[in-house]
């Protein structure tokens, strides 16, 4: 024991003992020679610190050789080494680091102070702040104007929109540009988030127009990490995430469900079945299909053991226990980088193993990245980046291949549908296929043996460049550069599915399918850059030609009645099965573009940028393939003007204005060619194969275009304690690409056409504040918020509404259209009900009461349906509060979507499946939230969905993170450059929501709550 204590003392002694020092004094001033009251003074590597007083003066104990670190919000941090002097004067300059931060824009980089467009950035620090499976998760709530939904199934992604939805039929997905190369074959889900240096999101058309047709929905610019000249660095990041399912809508226990089903049978036919609160043994035997599943009936009989009903004696079972597990995610990332001025390299390897909280769901991903940059001379450089990934997804129970009656989205939902009074095994220990006796409810026991959906993806993409600096050859050409970029992208997918006849989503026969595709694309760019500094003026030009090609091949097979289950999808041939379907396809398209951009900046105060791109898309018709997309943007740094020189509280004030036109050619290949479909027509007594036109070819089909205007202000005040950006925008999209119905007398049912228009506008605010900074303790906040509205202004053929797609002129996209609820019919409404029933209705007390909008005592689809609301949120907000005390840091991240309608689907209450706990109508509970149950295989109450339209607004705590960064005294002893450990809680809970049984973030009645531990190690 003595030796252990001695060893502990030796280890701890260097951390707690320091030499007795002298009192060092000094004064802290700013660039204007004003005292900096409250400046923090720290003896670096120790816990000794103090603050400057109102006159900027400080005193602190230090010894010769110690380093004093002096800092203040909005000013640069200074370090001075203590010598024999007793007094020091320190001047802190204005901190221009944020203004000098480099931002990636279309075909170039600019200092943030010179950015003219609406651009929001997410740094590697923010990406590293919480472990995520893909970069989109890290952006969520961090960028104003960017709305990203969540997905909790392993290996799947949420959706992303930038400044809302514009197109009705074409894609609204943004363009991803990785290391200068636009991606054609996919997004950034294959990139290890820890390989990313920064993400810059171009939001307004004046910024994205340089990408022409591909920038219509915004551009996500991803810059990955590269090697840097100097010491080689090694970083290791590891995290483990433990997840558990939390169900917000628990199901009824056995006793409650038995009562519920009795009421459902009573309201189906009161002449046959007694009230739910007046049961009898014989009726229960019929209601609960006692002859079909004796084991389940034996459990119900427990309640009748005393001769009168006692539901507490029935054993209740939560079937989700059989399909859930503790989710565990392990994530490793190792990267190495470094080099010289002549050659730099970076390499990384990442591994992600995400076992889901539902059995059978798992996602594994291996990623690798290599970057090399070589400058053999001062006039030539070249380099390459190669990203590779290999992923395997066990998707779990799929919805494809379904033939059973249970209509659920996955295994967990299937388990919730099984009766809580049913049992999984009979008295012989055999699996009961239909627990409860109803052939619509199948067992979920061992479902992973009967259902497989495996998906494999391999992807390799990269960028290769060569650059000639003509100024290095001839000084007269200084500033002139030529660069060639080449970005190949290869992707290979295989999706295999097998469903046994005993699977919960099949009805007796097995099914298997396999789908394979290979996608090959590339981008080739020739770019000419010229930059010239003339006194206070700076000229910057870019000219280029780009081409992209895309080719995708795919084939598929599917069959029923697979003879051997262990063959899965690997023996789909004529010798084994009769194929149910098969197919093969080849798709190709090309895009050729010419671009130019010119920027002029004077005195870092005034800037003007104009750009244009001329795109030609192969999928459009001859004569309409080409279009021009111009843009212009300007800024004025007002804080640099003399008339604001006295405003010492103002650090930066910049006004930005921009306008641009972008296009969208996101229409299926060959759509302008029309199409033929196979038919069989009678020829005497036989049927003869033939073809018929499917869609009328439209040779006038051209670009969908969006014109957008943006006005923005960047600001920083009070020594940068408050800084941010405010943007206001409006846009209009015309010539929407839509499938238009035409008169069948033409011989065609429809054609693709440029018809319809939408408009949108919004306000975006990014705000960063330093609330408290005492030197030892700091509290900062980051807020991102957006208000967005969109509206359909025109539809095809001049119509005002399209009920098939719920499109209405004057309304938002994505609306809910249906019957408005007027509550539930009560017994006291008998006289009112009679007026409706006289017109053919059969309303009874306890049923849903729809609103009679035109007051004719008749509910009909033409006159009594209305737009209930939009499913697109008006407001999307994110708030991060960060606290730092010494080496400890605490971050709390809140996220919310507000101002929209959500359809819960109502409560069907057909009594045929298990039911979540609700307050439903009965003869003894007439003041209920939901209508009465009615047993049916179909829909007994046609208006039940109207009770499910709710306010979808929510605010939730997405993440709480607590970390500790080891001090330099420790890392120096360990001979490393940095070490941080952290713990986190994810999906902590919802602060505000009016729908307490749904997690509106993931659109499910359950969510995964996670706890994370991790370490960041830098050598």
FENVENRA-V11397 format. One record per residue. RES is the residue in three letters. SS is DSSP state (h for helix, s for strand, l for the rest). Layout:
BEGIN
RES,SS
RES,SS
END
This chain:
BEGIN
UNK,l
UNK,h
UNK,h
UNK,h
UNK,h
UNK,h
UNK,h
UNK,h
UNK,h
UNK,h
UNK,h
UNK,h
UNK,h
UNK,h
UNK,h
UNK,h
UNK,l
UNK,l
UNK,l
UNK,l
UNK,l
UNK,s
UNK,s
UNK,s
UNK,s
UNK,s
UNK,s
UNK,s
UNK,s
UNK,s
UNK,l
UNK,l
UNK,l
UNK,l
UNK,s
UNK,l
UNK,l
UNK,l
UNK,l
UNK,s
UNK,s
UNK,s
UNK,s
UNK,l
UNK,l
UNK,l
UNK,l
UNK,l
UNK,s
UNK,s
UNK,s
UNK,l
UNK,l
UNK,l
UNK,l
UNK,l
UNK,s
UNK,s
UNK,s
UNK,s
UNK,s
UNK,s
UNK,l
UNK,l
UNK,l
UNK,l
UNK,s
UNK,s
UNK,s
UNK,s
UNK,s
UNK,s
UNK,l
UNK,l
UNK,s
UNK,s
UNK,s
UNK,s
UNK,s
UNK,s
UNK,s
UNK,l
UNK,l
UNK,l
UNK,l
UNK,l
UNK,s
UNK,s
UNK,s
UNK,s
UNK,s
UNK,s
UNK,l
UNK,s
UNK,l
UNK,l
UNK,h
UNK,h
UNK,h
UNK,h
UNK,l
UNK,s
UNK,s
UNK,s
UNK,s
UNK,l
UNK,l
UNK,s
UNK,s
UNK,s
UNK,s
UNK,h
UNK,h
UNK,h
UNK,l
UNK,l
UNK,l
UNK,l
UNK,s
UNK,s
UNK,s
UNK,s
UNK,s
UNK,h
UNK,h
UNK,h
UNK,h
UNK,h
UNK,l
UNK,l
UNK,l
UNK,l
UNK,l
UNK,l
UNK,h
UNK,h
UNK,h
UNK,h
UNK,h
UNK,l
UNK,l
UNK,l
UNK,l
UNK,l
UNK,l
UNK,s
UNK,s
UNK,s
UNK,l
UNK,l
UNK,l
UNK,l
UNK,l
UNK,l
UNK,l
UNK,l
UNK,l
UNK,l
UNK,l
UNK,s
UNK,s
UNK,s
UNK,l
UNK,l
UNK,l
UNK,l
UNK,l
UNK,l
UNK,l
UNK,l
UNK,l
UNK,l
UNK,l
UNK,l
UNK,s
UNK,s
UNK,s
UNK,s
UNK,l
UNK,l
UNK,s
UNK,s
UNK,l
UNK,l
UNK,l
UNK,l
UNK,l
UNK,l
UNK,l
UNK,l
UNK,l
UNK,l
UNK,h
UNK,h
UNK,h
UNK,s
UNK,s
UNK,s
UNK,s
UNK,s
UNK,s
UNK,s
UNK,l
UNK,l
UNK,h
UNK,h
UNK,h
UNK,h
UNK,h
UNK,h
UNK,h
UNK,h
UNK,h
UNK,h
UNK,h
UNK,l
UNK,l
UNK,l
UNK,s
UNK,s
UNK,s
UNK,s
UNK,s
UNK,s
UNK,l
UNK,l
UNK,l
UNK,l
UNK,l
UNK,s
UNK,s
UNK,s
UNK,s
UNK,s
UNK,s
UNK,s
UNK,s
UNK,s
UNK,s
UNK,s
UNK,s
UNK,s
UNK,s
UNK,s
UNK,s
UNK,s
UNK,s
UNK,l
UNK,l
UNK,l
UNK,s
UNK,l
UNK,l
UNK,h
UNK,h
UNK,h
UNK,h
UNK,h
UNK,h
UNK,h
UNK,h
UNK,h
UNK,h
UNK,h
UNK,h
UNK,h
UNK,h
UNK,h
UNK,l
UNK,l
UNK,l
UNK,l
UNK,l
UNK,l
UNK,l
UNK,l
UNK,l
UNK,l
UNK,l
UNK,l
UNK,h
UNK,h
UNK,h
UNK,h
UNK,h
UNK,h
UNK,h
UNK,l
UNK,l
UNK,l
UNK,l
UNK,l
UNK,l
UNK,h
UNK,h
UNK,h
UNK,h
UNK,h
UNK,h
UNK,h
UNK,h
UNK,h
UNK,h
UNK,h
UNK,l
UNK,l
UNK,l
UNK,l
UNK,l
UNK,l
UNK,h
UNK,h
UNK,h
UNK,l
UNK,l
UNK,l
UNK,l
UNK,l
UNK,h
UNK,h
UNK,h
UNK,h
UNK,l
UNK,s
UNK,l
UNK,l
UNK,s
UNK,s
UNK,s
UNK,s
UNK,s
UNK,s
UNK,s
UNK,s
UNK,s
UNK,s
UNK,s
UNK,s
UNK,s
UNK,l
UNK,l
UNK,l
UNK,s
UNK,s
UNK,s
UNK,s
UNK,s
UNK,s
UNK,s
UNK,s
UNK,s
UNK,s
UNK,s
UNK,s
UNK,s
UNK,l
UNK,l
UNK,s
UNK,l
UNK,l
UNK,l
UNK,s
UNK,s
UNK,s
UNK,s
UNK,s
UNK,s
UNK,s
UNK,s
UNK,s
UNK,s
UNK,s
UNK,s
UNK,s
UNK,l
UNK,l
UNK,l
UNK,l
UNK,l
UNK,s
UNK,s
UNK,s
UNK,s
UNK,s
UNK,s
UNK,s
UNK,s
UNK,s
UNK,s
UNK,s
UNK,s
UNK,s
UNK,s
UNK,s
UNK,l
UNK,l
UNK,l
UNK,l
UNK,l
UNK,l
UNK,l
UNK,l
UNK,l
UNK,l
UNK,l
UNK,l
UNK,l
UNK,l
UNK,l
UNK,l
UNK,h
UNK,h
UNK,h
UNK,h
UNK,h
UNK,h
UNK,l
UNK,l
UNK,l
UNK,l
UNK,l
UNK,l
UNK,l
UNK,l
UNK,s
UNK,l
UNK,l
UNK,l
UNK,l
UNK,l
UNK,s
UNK,l
UNK,l
UNK,l
UNK,l
UNK,l
UNK,l
UNK,l
UNK,l
UNK,l
UNK,l
UNK,l
UNK,l
UNK,l
UNK,l
UNK,l
UNK,h
UNK,h
UNK,h
UNK,h
UNK,s
UNK,s
UNK,s
UNK,s
UNK,s
UNK,s
UNK,s
UNK,s
UNK,s
UNK,s
UNK,s
UNK,s
UNK,s
UNK,s
UNK,s
UNK,s
UNK,s
UNK,s
UNK,s
UNK,h
UNK,h
UNK,h
UNK,l
UNK,l
UNK,h
UNK,h
UNK,h
UNK,l
UNK,l
UNK,s
UNK,s
UNK,s
UNK,s
UNK,s
UNK,s
UNK,s
UNK,s
UNK,s
UNK,s
UNK,s
UNK,s
UNK,s
UNK,s
UNK,s
UNK,s
UNK,s
UNK,s
UNK,s
UNK,s
UNK,l
UNK,l
UNK,l
UNK,l
UNK,l
UNK,l
UNK,l
UNK,l
UNK,l
UNK,l
UNK,l
UNK,s
UNK,s
UNK,s
UNK,s
UNK,s
UNK,s
UNK,s
UNK,s
UNK,s
UNK,s
UNK,s
UNK,s
UNK,s
UNK,s
UNK,s
UNK,s
UNK,s
UNK,s
UNK,s
UNK,s
UNK,s
UNK,s
UNK,s
UNK,s
UNK,l
UNK,l
UNK,s
UNK,s
UNK,s
UNK,s
UNK,s
UNK,s
UNK,s
UNK,s
UNK,s
UNK,s
UNK,s
UNK,s
UNK,s
UNK,s
UNK,s
UNK,s
UNK,s
UNK,s
UNK,s
UNK,s
UNK,s
UNK,s
UNK,s
UNK,s
UNK,l
UNK,l
UNK,l
UNK,l
UNK,h
UNK,h
UNK,h
UNK,l
UNK,l
UNK,l
UNK,l
UNK,l
UNK,l
UNK,l
UNK,l
UNK,l
UNK,l
UNK,l
UNK,s
UNK,s
UNK,s
UNK,s
UNK,s
UNK,s
UNK,s
UNK,s
UNK,s
UNK,s
UNK,s
UNK,s
UNK,s
UNK,s
UNK,s
UNK,s
UNK,s
UNK,s
UNK,s
UNK,s
UNK,s
UNK,s
UNK,s
UNK,s
UNK,l
UNK,l
UNK,l
UNK,s
UNK,s
UNK,s
UNK,s
UNK,s
UNK,s
UNK,s
UNK,s
UNK,s
UNK,s
UNK,s
UNK,s
UNK,l
UNK,l
UNK,l
UNK,l
UNK,l
UNK,l
UNK,l
UNK,l
UNK,s
UNK,s
UNK,s
UNK,s
UNK,s
UNK,s
UNK,s
UNK,s
UNK,s
UNK,s
UNK,s
UNK,s
UNK,h
UNK,h
UNK,h
UNK,l
UNK,h
UNK,h
UNK,h
UNK,l
UNK,l
UNK,l
UNK,l
UNK,l
UNK,s
UNK,s
UNK,s
UNK,s
UNK,s
UNK,s
UNK,s
UNK,s
UNK,s
UNK,s
UNK,s
UNK,s
UNK,s
UNK,s
UNK,s
UNK,l
UNK,l
UNK,l
UNK,l
UNK,l
UNK,l
UNK,h
UNK,h
UNK,h
UNK,l
UNK,s
UNK,s
UNK,s
UNK,s
UNK,s
UNK,s
UNK,s
UNK,s
UNK,s
UNK,l
UNK,l
UNK,s
UNK,s
UNK,s
UNK,s
UNK,s
UNK,s
UNK,s
UNK,s
UNK,s
UNK,s
UNK,s
UNK,l
UNK,l
UNK,l
UNK,l
UNK,l
UNK,l
UNK,l
UNK,s
UNK,s
UNK,s
UNK,s
UNK,s
UNK,s
UNK,s
UNK,s
UNK,s
UNK,s
UNK,s
UNK,s
UNK,s
UNK,s
UNK,l
UNK,l
UNK,l
UNK,l
UNK,s
UNK,s
UNK,s
UNK,s
UNK,s
UNK,s
UNK,s
UNK,s
UNK,s
UNK,s
UNK,s
UNK,s
UNK,s
UNK,l
UNK,l
UNK,s
UNK,s
UNK,s
UNK,s
UNK,s
UNK,l
UNK,l
UNK,h
UNK,h
UNK,h
UNK,l
UNK,l
UNK,l
UNK,s
UNK,s
UNK,s
UNK,s
UNK,s
UNK,l
UNK,l
UNK,s
UNK,s
UNK,s
UNK,s
UNK,s
UNK,s
UNK,s
UNK,s
UNK,s
UNK,s
UNK,s
UNK,s
UNK,s
UNK,s
UNK,s
UNK,s
UNK,s
UNK,l
UNK,l
UNK,l
UNK,s
UNK,s
UNK,s
UNK,s
UNK,s
UNK,s
UNK,s
UNK,s
UNK,s
UNK,s
UNK,s
UNK,s
UNK,s
UNK,s
UNK,s
UNK,s
UNK,s
UNK,s
UNK,l
UNK,h
UNK,h
UNK,h
UNK,l
UNK,l
UNK,s
UNK,s
UNK,l
UNK,l
UNK,l
UNK,l
UNK,s
UNK,s
UNK,l
UNK,l
UNK,l
UNK,l
UNK,l
UNK,l
UNK,s
UNK,s
UNK,s
UNK,s
UNK,s
UNK,l
UNK,s
UNK,s
UNK,s
UNK,s
UNK,l
UNK,l
UNK,h
UNK,h
UNK,h
UNK,h
UNK,h
UNK,h
UNK,h
UNK,h
UNK,h
UNK,h
UNK,h
UNK,l
UNK,l
UNK,l
UNK,l
UNK,l
UNK,l
UNK,l
UNK,l
UNK,l
UNK,l
UNK,s
UNK,s
UNK,s
UNK,l
UNK,l
UNK,l
UNK,l
UNK,l
UNK,l
UNK,l
UNK,l
UNK,l
UNK,l
UNK,l
UNK,l
UNK,l
UNK,l
UNK,s
UNK,s
UNK,s
UNK,s
UNK,s
UNK,s
UNK,l
UNK,l
UNK,l
UNK,l
UNK,s
UNK,s
UNK,s
UNK,s
UNK,s
UNK,s
UNK,s
UNK,s
UNK,s
UNK,s
UNK,s
UNK,l
UNK,l
UNK,s
UNK,s
UNK,s
UNK,s
UNK,s
UNK,s
UNK,s
UNK,s
UNK,s
UNK,s
UNK,s
UNK,l
UNK,l
UNK,s
UNK,s
UNK,s
UNK,l
UNK,l
UNK,l
UNK,l
UNK,l
UNK,l
UNK,l
UNK,l
UNK,l
UNK,l
UNK,l
UNK,l
UNK,s
UNK,l
UNK,l
UNK,l
UNK,s
UNK,s
UNK,s
UNK,l
UNK,l
UNK,s
UNK,l
UNK,l
UNK,l
UNK,l
UNK,s
UNK,s
UNK,s
UNK,l
UNK,l
UNK,l
UNK,l
UNK,l
UNK,l
UNK,l
UNK,l
UNK,l
UNK,l
UNK,l
UNK,h
UNK,h
UNK,h
UNK,h
UNK,h
UNK,s
UNK,s
UNK,s
UNK,l
UNK,l
UNK,s
UNK,s
UNK,s
UNK,s
UNK,s
UNK,s
UNK,s
UNK,s
UNK,s
UNK,s
UNK,s
UNK,s
UNK,l
UNK,l
UNK,h
UNK,h
UNK,h
UNK,h
UNK,h
UNK,h
UNK,l
UNK,l
UNK,l
UNK,l
UNK,s
UNK,s
UNK,s
UNK,s
UNK,s
UNK,s
UNK,s
UNK,s
UNK,s
UNK,s
UNK,s
UNK,s
UNK,s
UNK,s
UNK,s
UNK,s
UNK,l
UNK,l
UNK,l
UNK,l
UNK,l
UNK,s
UNK,l
UNK,l
UNK,l
UNK,l
UNK,s
UNK,l
UNK,s
UNK,s
UNK,s
UNK,s
UNK,s
UNK,s
UNK,s
UNK,s
UNK,s
UNK,s
UNK,s
UNK,s
UNK,s
UNK,l
END
